[in-house]
Amino acid sequence: MRDYISNEKLTQMTAFHSQQAIEKSLKAVLEEKEAYVPKIHNIIVLKEKIKVYIDLIVNENVFNEINDLTYILMQDIQRISGCFQMARRQLRKRKNF
């Protein structure tokens, strides 16, 4: 994971897409085995929930790093989204002025 972070050709989106693939796979197991699939993005929690169904062997350090990087990226996306929404509101106010 450190190689991905230090590689200038890759972006945080690599970690995000990795997390998404893992999250969707874990949720697929839960959907097949249970009626309820939690609306969460934490792959550590999801991995724990599927333990009763499959024995998943993972590199815990990589799992934690992907989870952490994705959390940071999601915060950035929410912050940027908030800035766009604020700018959009300001433009609407100017047009209505």
Protein Blocks (a to p, Z undefined) as FASTA:
>chain_A
ZZmmmmmkbcfklmmmmmmmmmmmmmmmmmmmmmbdcddfbfklmmmmmmmmpccdddfk
lmmmmmmmmmmmmmmmmmmmmmmmmmmmmmmmmmmZZ
